[in-house]
Amino acid sequence: MHNPEELFNAASIICDDGIDHETIRSSVTKILKAVGEDPEREGLLNTPNRVAKSYEELLAGYRIDPYKLINGAMFDVDYDEMVIVRDIEFYSLCEHHMLPFIGRAHVAYIPDKKVIGLSKIPRIVDMFARRLQVQERLTSQVACFLDEVLHPHGVAVVIEALHLCSMMRGVKKHDSRMTTSSMLGYFRKNLATRTEFLDNISRSAEPLHF
Ligand SMILES: [Zn+2]
């Protein structure tokens, strides 16, 4: 099994206490003043508090215990065909603007005697999405974590996302949609394996939209 340090490293966990609500509250009050708003008006009175609470949830991924995440959901099996989990919805924040990017992840792996409960894969995506991210890193972190946990023959992750920082800031809309992928093991080495996965996820896939 894993030693704690390896698993916490693979999950890129920040091992400290919770987020600093007080600093977020006072900073949001300053931002409200800086944009010309009145932090004392009724609608905004509780906003710094709400923002602090929402960051605690939106950025919870740094502090999720990876042992709890995978605990009890690893099984030894004699199965070595591709396992695919498609259309995993996720919500993240871009690290450049702290604005949302949202989309879908498709994850596949080829087991080597070990599988993980299917419901855990969306939770792993969620753990990495609930941080300040760039889509490329989110993609490779999910792939590397599964590789570390399962030591499978291969892992593939494809993520399609819409970036609100481009959509809201008047950049041309077609620039706001991005697809990234990370292929390890068989998926990287073997064209037929990769094609099987990509064919599967493109089948009857609905385009991303709001
Ligand atoms: Zn951005």
Boltz pocket constraint, residues with backbone or C-beta under 6 A from the ligand:
constraints:
  - pocket:
      binder: B
      contacts: [[A, 94], [A, 95], [A, 96], [A, 97], [A, 98], [A, 99], [A, 163], [A, 165], [A, 166]]
      max_distance: 6.0
